Amino acid sequence: MSDYTGLINKCRAFIAPRDVISHVPLSQGLSNENVLINTIQGKYLLKRYKDHWPENALEAQRILSASNICPSPVWLDKQNLLAVFHYFDGSTATDLLIDDVIKKLAAVHAYSIVTEPMDIAQELNGYKCSSVYIKYQQKINAAVNFITAMPIELGFCHNDLIKDNIIVNESGAYLIDFEYAKTNDVYFDLAALSISFELNEQVDNALLDSYVKYKDEQVGFVKSTDKLNCYKLLFLVLSIGWYEQRDIRAPAKKLRAQLLKFSAACGF
């Protein structure tokens, strides 16, 4: 168990310990530690990264926060892998507010930085010995081949855009937890939304239509439900592999049921 008081004390350059009213460890955030800090000045989220320091993502959040897309980082300690953000009160999204979320997502994708792009085949290769990969290997290969033959629509992607990473309050929807953000095909984020909110074919079409509306016309966008379905399959496999590798059973079980149903419905 972490010494949360010790963590907060490391933030004294930003938060005076005497100003802290209370602190509450938050359960969400499987790849890092999160602590809600209530202070005299207001509420902050303290995040300690476990795997890597997401420098590009933190800079993106700083800039995108000016457009009310995400919380802004207000204090960083790279040496100790600590970041403090303004805390947004609200609840985890239960319904996808398509236009609000997609307008903000399109702005994220248009953020002007190019990183080393995610290689989805390489990501999948990390789970090639998993039972889910072995079971769906033929369909995975077919999906990767289809995507490879399609135009690539690169953008600065969130890459973990599940409902838990969308906060909703009276002001709208906000994206959080950007630590995996990097250049990727924008369909990866769209597929993550569709899977997490369990959208049907009709709503998938509305999702893509909304994205076309907000996408930068100079960049262009090829609307394809087939490409979206391929990315949905791959996102499911990656997510299941990630959870099962860490023995996180409940979400893995739910996603396996979703994959089985999706695979049968789409002919995968």
C-alpha positions as CSV (number, residue, x, y, z in Angstrom):
1,M,0.0,0.0,0.0
2,S,1.3,3.4,-0.9
3,D,2.1,6.1,1.6
4,Y,-0.3,8.6,0.3
5,T,0.6,11.2,2.9
6,G,4.2,10.9,1.7
7,L,3.1,11.3,-1.9
8,I,1.2,14.5,-1.1
9,N,4.2,15.8,0.8
10,K,6.3,15.5,-2.4
11,C,3.9,18.0,-3.9
12,R,4.7,20.7,-1.4
13,A,6.1,22.8,-4.2
14,F,2.5,23.1,-5.4
15,I,0.3,22.2,-2.4
16,A,1.3,23.4,1.0
17,P,0.6,20.4,3.4
18,R,-1.2,22.7,5.8
19,D,-3.8,23.5,3.0
20,V,-4.8,19.9,2.5
21,I,-8.2,19.1,4.0
22,S,-8.3,15.5,3.1
23,H,-7.1,12.9,0.5
24,V,-8.9,9.9,-0.9
25,P,-7.2,7.2,-2.9
26,L,-9.3,6.5,-6.1
27,S,-9.8,2.9,-7.3
28,Q,-9.9,3.7,-11.0
29,G,-6.7,3.9,-12.9
30,L,-5.2,0.4,-13.3
31,S,-1.9,1.5,-14.8
32,N,-1.2,4.2,-12.2
33,E,-2.2,5.5,-8.8
34,N,-4.7,8.3,-8.3
35,V,-5.4,10.4,-5.2
36,L,-8.1,13.0,-4.9
37,I,-6.7,15.9,-2.8
38,N,-9.2,18.3,-1.2
39,T,-7.5,21.6,-0.4
40,I,-8.5,25.0,0.8
41,Q,-8.0,26.2,-2.8
42,G,-10.0,23.4,-4.4
43,K,-9.8,19.8,-5.6
44,Y,-6.8,18.3,-7.4
45,L,-6.0,14.9,-8.7
46,L,-2.5,13.5,-7.9
47,K,-1.4,10.8,-10.3
48,R,1.7,8.6,-9.9
49,Y,2.6,6.8,-13.2
50,K,3.9,3.3,-12.8
51,D,5.2,2.4,-16.3
52,H,6.4,5.6,-18.1
53,W,6.4,9.3,-18.1
54,P,3.9,10.5,-20.8
55,E,5.6,13.7,-21.7
56,N,3.9,14.3,-25.0
57,A,0.5,13.4,-23.5
58,L,1.0,15.9,-20.6
59,E,1.9,18.7,-23.0
60,A,-1.1,17.8,-25.1
61,Q,-3.4,18.0,-22.1
62,R,-2.0,21.4,-21.2
63,I,-2.8,22.8,-24.6
64,L,-6.2,20.9,-25.1
65,S,-7.4,21.9,-21.6
66,A,-7.7,25.5,-22.9
67,S,-10.6,24.2,-25.1
68,N,-12.3,22.5,-22.2
69,I,-11.5,19.1,-23.6
70,C,-9.6,17.7,-20.6
71,P,-8.3,18.7,-17.2
72,S,-5.0,20.6,-17.2
73,P,-1.9,19.5,-15.5
74,V,-0.8,22.1,-13.0
75,W,2.3,20.6,-11.4
76,L,4.7,18.0,-12.7
77,D,7.6,16.1,-11.1
78,K,9.2,13.9,-13.7
79,Q,11.8,12.5,-11.4
80,N,9.2,10.9,-9.2
81,L,6.7,10.3,-12.0
82,L,4.1,12.5,-10.3
83,A,1.5,14.9,-11.9
84,V,-1.2,17.0,-10.3
85,F,-4.3,18.0,-12.3
86,H,-7.3,20.1,-11.7
87,Y,-10.0,17.8,-10.6
88,F,-13.3,17.8,-12.5
89,D,-16.3,16.8,-10.5
90,G,-18.7,14.6,-12.3
91,S,-19.6,11.0,-13.0
92,T,-18.3,8.3,-15.4
93,A,-20.2,8.4,-18.7
94,T,-23.0,5.9,-19.0
95,D,-24.3,7.1,-22.4
96,L,-22.3,8.4,-25.3
97,L,-23.0,12.0,-25.9
98,I,-22.0,11.6,-29.5
99,D,-21.7,15.2,-30.7
100,D,-20.0,16.6,-27.6
101,V,-17.5,13.7,-27.3
102,I,-16.7,13.5,-31.0
103,K,-16.2,17.2,-31.4
104,K,-13.6,17.1,-28.6
105,L,-12.1,13.9,-29.9
106,A,-11.7,15.4,-33.4
107,A,-9.8,18.3,-31.7
108,V,-7.5,15.8,-30.0
109,H,-6.8,14.0,-33.2
110,A,-6.0,17.3,-34.8
111,Y,-3.4,18.2,-32.1
112,S,-0.3,19.2,-34.0
113,I,2.3,16.6,-32.9
114,V,3.5,13.5,-34.6
115,T,4.9,10.7,-32.5
116,E,6.1,7.3,-33.4
117,P,2.8,5.7,-34.5
118,M,1.3,2.8,-32.8
119,D,1.9,-0.5,-34.7
120,I,-1.2,-2.5,-34.0
121,A,0.3,-5.7,-35.4
122,Q,3.2,-5.3,-33.0
123,E,0.8,-4.6,-30.1
124,L,-1.2,-7.7,-30.9
125,N,2.0,-9.7,-31.2
126,G,2.5,-9.1,-27.4
127,Y,-0.5,-11.4,-26.8
128,K,0.1,-14.0,-29.5
129,C,0.4,-16.7,-26.8
130,S,-2.9,-15.8,-25.1
131,S,-5.9,-17.9,-25.4
132,V,-8.0,-15.1,-27.0
133,Y,-5.4,-14.5,-29.7
134,I,-5.1,-18.2,-30.5
135,K,-8.8,-18.6,-30.7
136,Y,-9.3,-15.7,-33.0
137,Q,-6.0,-15.7,-34.8
138,Q,-7.5,-16.3,-38.3
139,K,-9.9,-13.4,-37.8
140,I,-7.2,-11.2,-36.4
141,N,-5.1,-11.8,-39.4
142,A,-8.0,-11.0,-41.7
143,A,-8.7,-7.8,-39.9
144,V,-5.1,-6.6,-39.9
145,N,-4.9,-7.4,-43.6
146,F,-8.1,-5.4,-44.3
147,I,-6.8,-2.4,-42.3
148,T,-3.5,-2.5,-44.0
149,A,-5.2,-2.2,-47.4
150,M,-7.2,0.8,-46.3
151,P,-6.1,4.4,-46.2
152,I,-4.4,5.3,-42.9
153,E,-5.9,8.2,-41.1
154,L,-3.4,9.3,-38.6
155,G,-4.0,11.6,-35.6
156,F,-2.9,12.2,-32.1
157,C,-5.1,9.5,-30.5
158,H,-6.1,8.9,-26.9
159,N,-5.7,5.1,-27.3
160,D,-7.7,4.2,-24.2
161,L,-11.0,5.9,-24.9
162,I,-13.3,3.8,-22.8
163,K,-16.3,5.1,-20.8
164,D,-14.3,5.2,-17.6
165,N,-12.1,7.8,-19.2
166,I,-15.0,10.2,-20.0
167,I,-16.2,12.4,-17.2
168,V,-19.7,14.0,-17.5
169,N,-21.0,17.0,-15.5
170,E,-23.4,19.9,-16.1
171,S,-20.9,21.5,-18.4
172,G,-20.5,18.5,-20.8
173,A,-18.1,15.7,-21.3
174,Y,-14.4,15.7,-20.7
175,L,-11.6,13.2,-21.6
176,I,-9.2,12.1,-19.0
177,D,-6.2,9.7,-18.6
178,F,-4.1,10.4,-21.7
179,E,-1.0,8.4,-20.7
180,Y,-1.2,6.1,-23.7
181,A,-1.8,9.0,-26.2
182,K,0.3,8.9,-29.3
183,T,-0.1,8.9,-33.1
184,N,-2.4,6.2,-34.4
185,D,-5.2,5.6,-36.9
186,V,-8.2,7.5,-35.6
187,Y,-10.4,4.5,-36.1
188,F,-8.7,2.9,-33.0
189,D,-10.3,5.6,-30.8
190,L,-13.7,5.3,-32.6
191,A,-13.6,1.6,-32.1
192,A,-12.8,1.9,-28.4
193,L,-15.9,4.2,-28.0
194,S,-18.1,1.8,-29.9
195,I,-17.0,-1.2,-27.8
196,S,-17.0,0.5,-24.4
197,F,-20.6,1.9,-25.0
198,E,-21.7,-1.3,-26.8
199,L,-23.0,0.6,-29.8
200,N,-25.1,-1.1,-32.4
201,E,-24.7,-0.8,-36.2
202,Q,-27.1,2.2,-36.4
203,V,-25.3,4.1,-33.7
204,D,-21.9,3.2,-35.2
205,N,-23.1,5.0,-38.3
206,A,-24.2,8.0,-36.3
207,L,-20.8,8.0,-34.6
208,L,-18.9,8.0,-38.0
209,D,-21.3,10.7,-39.4
210,S,-20.6,12.9,-36.4
211,Y,-16.9,12.4,-36.8
212,V,-17.0,13.4,-40.5
213,K,-18.8,16.6,-39.4
214,Y,-16.1,17.6,-37.0
215,K,-13.0,16.2,-38.8
216,D,-10.7,18.8,-40.4
217,E,-11.7,18.8,-44.1
218,Q,-8.0,19.4,-45.1
219,V,-7.1,16.1,-43.5
220,G,-9.9,14.1,-45.0
221,F,-11.6,11.0,-43.6
222,V,-12.8,7.8,-45.4
223,K,-16.0,6.6,-43.7
224,S,-16.0,2.8,-43.4
225,T,-18.1,0.6,-41.1
226,D,-16.0,-2.4,-42.2
227,K,-12.8,-0.7,-41.1
228,L,-14.5,0.2,-37.8
229,N,-15.5,-3.4,-37.3
230,C,-12.0,-4.6,-37.9
231,Y,-10.7,-2.2,-35.3
232,K,-13.4,-3.2,-32.9
233,L,-12.3,-6.8,-33.1
234,L,-8.6,-5.9,-32.6
235,F,-9.5,-3.5,-29.7
236,L,-11.4,-6.3,-28.0
237,V,-8.5,-8.8,-28.4
238,L,-6.0,-6.2,-27.1
239,S,-8.2,-5.3,-24.1
240,I,-8.9,-8.9,-23.1
241,G,-5.2,-9.7,-23.4
242,W,-4.3,-6.7,-21.3
243,Y,-6.7,-7.6,-18.5
244,E,-6.0,-11.3,-18.5
245,Q,-2.3,-10.7,-18.4
246,R,-2.8,-8.8,-15.2
247,D,-5.4,-11.3,-13.9
248,I,-8.2,-8.7,-13.8
249,R,-11.0,-11.1,-14.4
250,A,-14.3,-9.2,-14.3
251,P,-13.8,-6.9,-17.2
252,A,-12.0,-9.6,-19.2
253,K,-15.0,-11.9,-18.8
254,K,-17.4,-9.2,-19.9
255,L,-15.3,-8.4,-23.0
256,R,-15.0,-12.0,-23.9
257,A,-18.8,-12.3,-24.0
258,Q,-18.9,-9.1,-26.1
259,L,-16.3,-10.5,-28.5
260,L,-18.1,-13.7,-28.9
261,K,-21.4,-11.9,-29.7
262,F,-19.7,-9.3,-32.0
263,S,-17.7,-12.0,-33.9
264,A,-20.9,-14.0,-34.6
265,A,-22.9,-10.9,-35.7
266,C,-20.2,-9.5,-38.0
267,G,-19.1,-12.8,-39.4
268,F,-15.7,-12.5,-37.8
